[in-house]
Amino acid sequence: MSELFSTFITKVSNFAIPVVLFVIIGFGFIKKVKIYESFVEGAKGGFEVAIKIIPYLVAILVAIGMFRASGAMDFFIKLIAPVTNLIGMPAEALPVAVLRPLSGSGTLGLVSEIMQTHGPDSFVGRLVSTMYGSTETTFYVLAVYFGSVGIKKTRHAVPAGLLADAAGMLGALFICKLVF
């Protein structure tokens, strides 16, 4: 069953992005939208947003660097390891679970390190890859989106984002245990 599932996922993923691109271009053509001009206009707007959010990005990247360099991440991992051991999450995957809501590139570095240590076909390698794809860099996204429009009070966005990340992590663990 897992081999059939893996083959199906591989076939779908090979065609997903080209199909989406052709659907978007086709829809724009049918609606008589000037596709290239719209693309350029969107890129111009994206550049303006990028200028606005640079201070927020610098702040979040400095905070992540301080979190890792201070040893707070290692302390936090040691603190939650007994709980995650109860649900069968390997200790090697905990840094990915902790860092993912903070930094995509930092997490990608950890995932690459785990791949080199354990191999991409190991349970831990597949688990951290699935976690990486099943979650979001919550604090980064909030800093970018709220910072670009000047919102300072996030209300329920942070708890909702972290709850979604936890659900993604647990879902990744469940699926990996089930399939692999």
Buried (B, 14 or more C-beta within 10 A) or exposed (E): EEEEEEEEEEEEEEEEEEEEEEEEEEEBEEEEEEBEEEEEEEEEEEEEEEEEBEEBBEEBBEBBEEBBEEEEBEEBBEEEEEEBEEEEBBEBBBBBBBBBBBBBEBBBEBBEBBBEEBEEEBBBBBBBBBBBEBBBBBBBBBBBBBBBEEEEEBEEBBEEBBEBBEEBBBBBBEBBEEEB
